[in-house]
Amino acid sequence: MDATFEDVVKLAEQLDPEHQNLLIYRLRVKQMHSRASREAVKPAPPHRYPNEWINRRGTEYIEAYRSPTREELIRDAEILRQTQVHPGDNLLGKYANPNIAEMSEEEFHAQMHAIATEWEQELDEFTSDDS
């Protein structure tokens, strides 16, 4: 049986919102994998920042932040290991909500994707107002 696009849309609309988010998440993951395999073939163009000051100055700080060396990461890990832990510093359960229902990892990622998408749309609206 060959399903048309409209058939798939009608079936997807019948799903509850959580399963719709899960479907969207799975499709996005598939898109990312196919895009990554296509982009692996061609080299990425050099990144240009929208702020001209960053393009002319300050890139040495940005690139060092974005691409730390192995030695820098090891040094930072050693500093964290040497930091003393205080008894009151435990965050375990501090922000937990016992009333939240259990969910699978896929449902969690789908919900996070839905939240991120909503947040990106709000940011797009914010930035388009300033243009």
C-alpha atoms as an extended CHARMM CRD file, in Angstrom:
* protein
*
       131  EXT
         1         1  MET       CA              0.0000000000        0.0000000000        0.0000000000  PROA      1               0.0000000000
         2         2  ASP       CA              1.4150000000        3.3730000000       -1.0310000000  PROA      2               0.0000000000
         3         3  ALA       CA              0.5090000000        6.1830000000        1.3360000000  PROA      3               0.0000000000
         4         4  THR       CA              0.2520000000        9.7300000000        0.0580000000  PROA      4               0.0000000000
         5         5  PHE       CA              1.5590000000       12.7250000000        1.9390000000  PROA      5               0.0000000000
         6         6  GLU       CA             -1.9940000000       13.7170000000        2.8540000000  PROA      6               0.0000000000
         7         7  ASP       CA             -2.6450000000       10.2370000000        4.2780000000  PROA      7               0.0000000000
         8         8  VAL       CA              0.4290000000       10.5240000000        6.4790000000  PROA      8               0.0000000000
         9         9  VAL       CA             -0.5970000000       14.0130000000        7.6560000000  PROA      9               0.0000000000
        10        10  LYS       CA             -4.1080000000       12.7970000000        8.5420000000  PROA      10              0.0000000000
        11        11  LEU       CA             -2.6860000000        9.8790000000       10.5080000000  PROA      11              0.0000000000
        12        12  ALA       CA             -0.1970000000       12.1340000000       12.3040000000  PROA      12              0.0000000000
        13        13  GLU       CA             -3.0020000000       14.5130000000       13.2830000000  PROA      13              0.0000000000
        14        14  GLN       CA             -4.7790000000       11.6440000000       15.0210000000  PROA      14              0.0000000000
        15        15  LEU       CA             -1.8430000000       11.1430000000       17.3970000000  PROA      15              0.0000000000
        16        16  ASP       CA             -1.8970000000       12.6970000000       20.8490000000  PROA      16              0.0000000000
        17        17  PRO       CA              0.4480000000       15.7150000000       21.2820000000  PROA      17              0.0000000000
        18        18  GLU       CA              3.2040000000       13.6960000000       22.9780000000  PROA      18              0.0000000000
        19        19  HSD       CA              3.3730000000       11.1970000000       20.1210000000  PROA      19              0.0000000000
        20        20  GLN       CA              3.2480000000       14.0340000000       17.5910000000  PROA      20              0.0000000000
        21        21  ASN       CA              6.2850000000       15.5660000000       19.3050000000  PROA      21              0.0000000000
        22        22  LEU       CA              8.0010000000       12.1910000000       19.2690000000  PROA      22              0.0000000000
        23        23  LEU       CA              7.2950000000       11.8430000000       15.5410000000  PROA      23              0.0000000000
        24        24  ILE       CA              8.6700000000       15.3280000000       14.8910000000  PROA      24              0.0000000000
        25        25  TYR       CA             11.7520000000       14.5090000000       16.9470000000  PROA      25              0.0000000000
        26        26  ARG       CA             12.4350000000       11.2830000000       15.0500000000  PROA      26              0.0000000000
        27        27  LEU       CA             12.0340000000       13.0180000000       11.6950000000  PROA      27              0.0000000000
        28        28  ARG       CA             14.3840000000       15.8150000000       12.7820000000  PROA      28              0.0000000000
        29        29  VAL       CA             16.9920000000       13.2860000000       13.9120000000  PROA      29              0.0000000000
        30        30  LYS       CA             16.7300000000       11.5210000000       10.5550000000  PROA      30              0.0000000000
        31        31  GLN       CA             17.1430000000       14.8640000000        8.7610000000  PROA      31              0.0000000000
        32        32  MET       CA             20.2030000000       15.7150000000       10.8510000000  PROA      32              0.0000000000
        33        33  HSD       CA             21.8120000000       12.3560000000       10.0680000000  PROA      33              0.0000000000
        34        34  SER       CA             21.2010000000       12.7080000000        6.3350000000  PROA      34              0.0000000000
        35        35  ARG       CA             22.3860000000       16.3320000000        6.3800000000  PROA      35              0.0000000000
        36        36  ALA       CA             25.5050000000       15.3730000000        8.3170000000  PROA      36              0.0000000000
        37        37  SER       CA             26.3570000000       12.6400000000        5.8220000000  PROA      37              0.0000000000
        38        38  ARG       CA             25.9530000000       15.1020000000        2.9110000000  PROA      38              0.0000000000
        39        39  GLU       CA             27.9770000000       17.8330000000        4.6330000000  PROA      39              0.0000000000
        40        40  ALA       CA             30.7550000000       15.4100000000        5.5000000000  PROA      40              0.0000000000
        41        41  VAL       CA             31.5520000000       15.2670000000        1.7950000000  PROA      41              0.0000000000
        42        42  LYS       CA             31.9810000000       19.0130000000        1.2300000000  PROA      42              0.0000000000
        43        43  PRO       CA             34.1720000000       21.2650000000        3.4170000000  PROA      43              0.0000000000
        44        44  ALA       CA             32.4140000000       23.9020000000        5.4600000000  PROA      44              0.0000000000
        45        45  PRO       CA             33.0010000000       27.5340000000        4.4680000000  PROA      45              0.0000000000
        46        46  PRO       CA             34.8550000000       29.7060000000        6.9890000000  PROA      46              0.0000000000
        47        47  HSD       CA             32.4770000000       31.1030000000        9.6040000000  PROA      47              0.0000000000
        48        48  ARG       CA             31.8470000000       34.8360000000        9.4630000000  PROA      48              0.0000000000
        49        49  TYR       CA             30.3130000000       36.4760000000       12.4840000000  PROA      49              0.0000000000
        50        50  PRO       CA             27.5430000000       39.0540000000       11.9690000000  PROA      50              0.0000000000
        51        51  ASN       CA             29.3560000000       41.5480000000       14.1660000000  PROA      51              0.0000000000
        52        52  GLU       CA             32.1590000000       43.2010000000       12.1610000000  PROA      52              0.0000000000
        53        53  TRP       CA             34.1870000000       43.9160000000       15.3160000000  PROA      53              0.0000000000
        54        54  ILE       CA             34.3840000000       40.1990000000       16.0230000000  PROA      54              0.0000000000
        55        55  ASN       CA             35.4950000000       39.5800000000       12.4380000000  PROA      55              0.0000000000
        56        56  ARG       CA             38.3370000000       42.0910000000       12.8070000000  PROA      56              0.0000000000
        57        57  ARG       CA             39.2070000000       41.7170000000       16.5010000000  PROA      57              0.0000000000
        58        58  GLY       CA             38.5710000000       39.3400000000       19.3080000000  PROA      58              0.0000000000
        59        59  THR       CA             38.4000000000       36.1590000000       17.2480000000  PROA      59              0.0000000000
        60        60  GLU       CA             41.4310000000       34.8280000000       19.0700000000  PROA      60              0.0000000000
        61        61  TYR       CA             39.3360000000       34.7720000000       22.2450000000  PROA      61              0.0000000000
        62        62  ILE       CA             36.2400000000       33.3130000000       20.6190000000  PROA      62              0.0000000000
        63        63  GLU       CA             38.1230000000       30.5460000000       18.7930000000  PROA      63              0.0000000000
        64        64  ALA       CA             40.0520000000       29.6190000000       21.9470000000  PROA      64              0.0000000000
        65        65  TYR       CA             36.7610000000       29.3860000000       23.8110000000  PROA      65              0.0000000000
        66        66  ARG       CA             35.0920000000       27.3070000000       21.1190000000  PROA      66              0.0000000000
        67        67  SER       CA             38.0570000000       25.0050000000       20.5320000000  PROA      67              0.0000000000
        68        68  PRO       CA             39.9400000000       24.3690000000       23.7820000000  PROA      68              0.0000000000
        69        69  THR       CA             43.0570000000       22.2860000000       23.5110000000  PROA      69              0.0000000000
        70        70  ARG       CA             43.3820000000       18.9240000000       25.1930000000  PROA      70              0.0000000000
        71        71  GLU       CA             45.8380000000       20.3890000000       27.6890000000  PROA      71              0.0000000000
        72        72  GLU       CA             43.4100000000       23.1690000000       28.6200000000  PROA      72              0.0000000000
        73        73  LEU       CA             40.6230000000       20.6690000000       29.2090000000  PROA      73              0.0000000000
        74        74  ILE       CA             42.8860000000       18.4960000000       31.3680000000  PROA      74              0.0000000000
        75        75  ARG       CA             44.0090000000       21.5500000000       33.3520000000  PROA      75              0.0000000000
        76        76  ASP       CA             40.3800000000       22.6210000000       33.9260000000  PROA      76              0.0000000000
        77        77  ALA       CA             39.4500000000       19.0990000000       35.0410000000  PROA      77              0.0000000000
        78        78  GLU       CA             42.3560000000       19.0630000000       37.5040000000  PROA      78              0.0000000000
        79        79  ILE       CA             41.2500000000       22.4220000000       38.9440000000  PROA      79              0.0000000000
        80        80  LEU       CA             37.7280000000       21.0640000000       39.4110000000  PROA      80              0.0000000000
        81        81  ARG       CA             39.0690000000       17.9220000000       41.0880000000  PROA      81              0.0000000000
        82        82  GLN       CA             41.0680000000       20.0220000000       43.5560000000  PROA      82              0.0000000000
        83        83  THR       CA             38.0620000000       22.1830000000       44.4590000000  PROA      83              0.0000000000
        84        84  GLN       CA             36.7600000000       21.2120000000       47.8640000000  PROA      84              0.0000000000
        85        85  VAL       CA             33.1510000000       20.1310000000       48.1290000000  PROA      85              0.0000000000
        86        86  HSD       CA             31.0810000000       21.5120000000       50.9940000000  PROA      86              0.0000000000
        87        87  PRO       CA             28.3800000000       19.3490000000       52.6030000000  PROA      87              0.0000000000
        88        88  GLY       CA             25.6050000000       21.7630000000       51.5970000000  PROA      88              0.0000000000
        89        89  ASP       CA             26.6250000000       21.7800000000       47.9040000000  PROA      89              0.0000000000
        90        90  ASN       CA             24.5750000000       18.7010000000       46.9890000000  PROA      90              0.0000000000
        91        91  LEU       CA             21.9650000000       19.4190000000       44.2760000000  PROA      91              0.0000000000
        92        92  LEU       CA             20.5660000000       15.8850000000       44.2290000000  PROA      92              0.0000000000
        93        93  GLY       CA             16.7960000000       16.1770000000       44.4980000000  PROA      93              0.0000000000
        94        94  LYS       CA             16.9510000000       19.8910000000       45.2380000000  PROA      94              0.0000000000
        95        95  TYR       CA             14.8760000000       20.8130000000       42.1830000000  PROA      95              0.0000000000
        96        96  ALA       CA             13.0590000000       17.4980000000       41.7290000000  PROA      96              0.0000000000
        97        97  ASN       CA              9.2960000000       17.4350000000       41.3770000000  PROA      97              0.0000000000
        98        98  PRO       CA              7.8490000000       14.1320000000       42.6230000000  PROA      98              0.0000000000
        99        99  ASN       CA              4.5270000000       14.8270000000       40.8410000000  PROA      99              0.0000000000
       100       100  ILE       CA              6.0360000000       14.5340000000       37.3430000000  PROA      100             0.0000000000
       101       101  ALA       CA              5.1790000000       11.2930000000       35.5450000000  PROA      101             0.0000000000
       102       102  GLU       CA              7.8980000000        8.9440000000       34.3110000000  PROA      102             0.0000000000
       103       103  MET       CA              8.8200000000        9.3070000000       30.6430000000  PROA      103             0.0000000000
       104       104  SER       CA             11.0830000000        7.5210000000       28.2010000000  PROA      104             0.0000000000
       105       105  GLU       CA             14.2590000000        9.0560000000       26.8530000000  PROA      105             0.0000000000
       106       106  GLU       CA             12.6370000000        9.5670000000       23.4340000000  PROA      106             0.0000000000
       107       107  GLU       CA              9.6420000000       11.3300000000       24.9810000000  PROA      107             0.0000000000
       108       108  PHE       CA             12.0020000000       13.5420000000       26.9860000000  PROA      108             0.0000000000
       109       109  HSD       CA             13.9810000000       14.4900000000       23.8750000000  PROA      109             0.0000000000
       110       110  ALA       CA             10.7770000000       15.1130000000       21.9350000000  PROA      110             0.0000000000
       111       111  GLN       CA              9.5240000000       17.4170000000       24.6790000000  PROA      111             0.0000000000
       112       112  MET       CA             12.8690000000       19.2390000000       24.7990000000  PROA      112             0.0000000000
       113       113  HSD       CA             12.7290000000       19.6140000000       21.0080000000  PROA      113             0.0000000000
       114       114  ALA       CA              9.2190000000       21.0820000000       21.2130000000  PROA      114             0.0000000000
       115       115  ILE       CA             10.3500000000       23.5510000000       23.8790000000  PROA      115             0.0000000000
       116       116  ALA       CA             13.4350000000       24.5260000000       21.8700000000  PROA      116             0.0000000000
       117       117  THR       CA             11.3440000000       24.9940000000       18.7230000000  PROA      117             0.0000000000
       118       118  GLU       CA              8.9150000000       27.2530000000       20.5700000000  PROA      118             0.0000000000
       119       119  TRP       CA             11.8250000000       29.2090000000       22.0420000000  PROA      119             0.0000000000
       120       120  GLU       CA             13.4430000000       29.6120000000       18.6020000000  PROA      120             0.0000000000
       121       121  GLN       CA             10.1420000000       30.8630000000       17.1560000000  PROA      121             0.0000000000
       122       122  GLU       CA              9.8690000000       33.4360000000       19.9290000000  PROA      122             0.0000000000
       123       123  LEU       CA             13.4470000000       34.5480000000       19.2690000000  PROA      123             0.0000000000
       124       124  ASP       CA             12.6980000000       34.8000000000       15.5460000000  PROA      124             0.0000000000
       125       125  GLU       CA              9.7090000000       37.0110000000       16.3230000000  PROA      125             0.0000000000
       126       126  PHE       CA             11.8740000000       39.1420000000       18.6160000000  PROA      126             0.0000000000
       127       127  THR       CA             14.6480000000       39.5840000000       16.0570000000  PROA      127             0.0000000000
       128       128  SER       CA             12.2460000000       40.2090000000       13.1640000000  PROA      128             0.0000000000
       129       129  ASP       CA             10.6270000000       43.0710000000       15.1510000000  PROA      129             0.0000000000
       130       130  ASP       CA             13.9820000000       44.8700000000       15.3650000000  PROA      130             0.0000000000
       131       131  SER       CA             14.7120000000       44.6220000000       11.6360000000  PROA      131             0.0000000000
